[in-house]
Structure formats: structure tokens, C-alpha cells
Amino acid sequence: MDITVSQQQGRLPVTIFHLKGDIDGSNYDQIQSQIEQAANAGAKDVVLDLTGVPYMSSAGIRLLSSTFQRLRGNLPQESDEAMKHGIRDGTFKSPHLKLVNPTPRVLEVLKMSGLDMLFDVQPSVAAAVASF
């Protein structure tokens, strides 16, 4: 797994993780650790560039779920009920985590796990940064 981290300034500062290689149990800890480091350093809005990820196992689902929960800490508690309703009707998308250009195979994993309902998927890093 090759991970490159960069920052871009849009309306807000955005931390971008460019991932290349499969996301699976062999590299989950490596990716999770880098995301945690960025969050601990103050990153609040994150983009995961999945253009170079041909395969995602259940470890990738766990990675997205834990990153969603970590960044969700920025949401006020009173939004819990609205978020749950939005997840049920498909209108809620994470305001702090965006995905870029998942491959068809990875997109299928997202759909099968239901995570496609939680994440705004953008066609490019520039579009993702602008969407915050």
C-alpha cells in the first residue's frame, strides 16, 4: 500500500489521502494509523482518493466505518436523530469524509455493505475539495 497525504485549501482546509493498492487486513493498521495521526493533528475534513485501489476487503469497510465515526465527533449531538433519519431515507452524507473515484469493484463493495449511502463520492480530488 502506497499512501500519500496532502493538504488543500478549499472553503475549508482538507486533508487528502491518496491510496494505491488493495485495502485489506495486511495494511488496515497502517492506513488507520495515518488517518488517526491526521485527525489528532487537527484534520476535520478528509478525502480518500480511491482511484488507485483495485480491491477492498472487509478491512476496508472497517476502515471507512471507523474513519466516519472518528470524524463524526465533529457533529453536534443534537444532530443524531436527524442523521439517523437521513441515513434511512438516503439524504445523509458524511459532511467530513468524501470518497474519490472508487473503482467499479470497490464501488460494488460499498454498495453491498450499504456504505455508499453514507459517503459523497466525487469524480476527482478537486471536486471533492470543492464540495466541503
C-alpha positions as CSV (number, residue, x, y, z in Angstrom):
1,M,0.0,0.0,0.0
2,D,1.3,3.4,-1.0
3,I,-0.2,6.3,1.0
4,T,0.5,9.9,0.1
5,V,-1.0,12.6,2.3
6,S,-1.5,16.2,1.2
7,Q,-3.5,19.2,2.2
8,Q,-5.5,21.5,0.0
9,Q,-7.3,24.7,0.9
10,G,-10.8,25.0,-0.4
11,R,-13.5,26.8,1.6
12,L,-12.0,24.7,4.5
13,P,-8.7,23.0,4.9
14,V,-8.9,19.4,3.6
15,T,-6.6,16.5,4.2
16,I,-6.3,14.1,1.2
17,F,-5.2,10.5,1.4
18,H,-4.1,9.2,-2.0
19,L,-4.2,5.4,-1.6
20,K,-2.6,3.0,-4.1
21,G,-3.0,-0.8,-3.7
22,D,-5.5,-3.1,-2.1
23,I,-7.1,-2.2,1.2
24,D,-7.2,-5.3,3.3
25,G,-6.1,-6.8,6.6
26,S,-2.4,-6.6,5.8
27,N,-2.5,-2.7,5.7
28,Y,-5.5,-1.7,7.6
29,D,-3.4,-0.7,10.7
30,Q,-1.0,1.4,8.5
31,I,-3.8,3.4,6.9
32,Q,-5.8,3.7,10.1
33,S,-2.7,5.0,12.0
34,Q,-2.1,7.7,9.4
35,I,-5.7,8.8,9.5
36,E,-5.6,8.9,13.3
37,Q,-2.4,11.0,13.2
38,A,-4.0,13.5,10.9
39,A,-7.2,13.7,13.0
40,N,-5.1,14.1,16.2
41,A,-3.2,16.9,14.4
42,G,-6.5,18.7,13.7
43,A,-7.7,17.4,10.4
44,K,-11.5,17.7,10.4
45,D,-12.3,17.2,6.7
46,V,-10.8,14.2,4.9
47,V,-10.8,13.0,1.3
48,L,-9.9,9.4,0.5
49,D,-8.7,9.1,-3.1
50,L,-9.6,5.6,-4.1
51,T,-8.6,5.9,-7.7
52,G,-5.7,3.5,-7.2
53,V,-7.5,1.0,-5.0
54,P,-8.5,-2.1,-7.1
55,Y,-9.8,-4.2,-4.2
56,M,-11.2,-3.6,-0.8
57,S,-11.9,-6.3,1.7
58,S,-14.0,-6.2,4.9
59,A,-11.0,-4.4,6.5
60,G,-11.6,-1.5,4.1
61,I,-15.3,-1.4,5.3
62,R,-14.0,-1.3,8.8
63,L,-11.6,1.5,7.9
64,L,-14.3,3.6,6.4
65,S,-16.7,3.0,9.3
66,S,-14.1,3.9,11.9
67,T,-13.0,7.0,10.0
68,F,-16.6,8.0,9.7
69,Q,-17.1,7.6,13.4
70,R,-13.9,9.4,14.2
71,L,-14.7,12.4,12.1
72,R,-18.4,12.4,13.2
73,G,-17.2,13.5,16.6
74,N,-17.3,17.0,15.0
75,L,-21.1,16.9,14.6
76,P,-23.2,18.3,17.4
77,Q,-25.1,15.6,19.4
78,E,-28.5,17.0,18.6
79,S,-27.9,16.0,15.0
80,D,-28.0,12.3,15.9
81,E,-31.7,11.8,15.2
82,A,-31.6,13.9,12.0
83,M,-28.6,11.8,10.9
84,K,-30.4,8.5,11.6
85,H,-33.4,9.7,9.7
86,G,-31.2,10.9,6.8
87,I,-29.4,7.5,6.6
88,R,-32.8,5.7,6.4
89,D,-34.1,7.9,3.6
90,G,-30.7,8.3,1.8
91,T,-30.3,12.0,2.2
92,F,-27.5,11.9,4.8
93,K,-23.9,12.0,3.6
94,S,-20.9,12.4,5.8
95,P,-20.1,16.1,6.0
96,H,-16.4,15.4,6.9
97,L,-15.4,12.4,4.8
98,K,-15.6,12.2,1.0
99,L,-14.5,9.5,-1.4
100,V,-12.9,10.0,-4.8
101,N,-13.4,7.8,-7.9
102,P,-13.7,4.3,-6.4
103,T,-13.1,1.6,-9.0
104,P,-16.1,-0.5,-10.0
105,R,-15.1,-3.4,-7.8
106,V,-14.7,-1.1,-4.7
107,L,-17.9,0.7,-5.5
108,E,-19.7,-2.7,-5.5
109,V,-18.2,-3.4,-2.0
110,L,-19.5,-0.1,-0.9
111,K,-23.0,-0.8,-2.2
112,M,-23.1,-4.3,-0.8
113,S,-22.1,-3.0,2.6
114,G,-24.5,-0.1,2.5
115,L,-21.7,2.4,2.9
116,D,-22.5,4.1,-0.4
117,M,-25.4,5.7,1.4
118,L,-23.0,7.4,3.9
119,F,-20.4,8.9,1.6
120,D,-20.4,11.5,-1.0
121,V,-18.5,10.1,-4.0
122,Q,-16.8,12.7,-6.2
123,P,-15.1,12.1,-9.6
124,S,-11.9,14.0,-8.7
125,V,-9.9,15.3,-5.8
126,A,-10.6,18.9,-6.9
127,A,-14.4,18.2,-6.9
128,A,-14.2,16.6,-3.5
129,V,-12.3,19.5,-2.0
130,A,-14.8,22.0,-3.5
131,S,-17.7,20.0,-2.1
132,F,-16.8,20.8,1.5
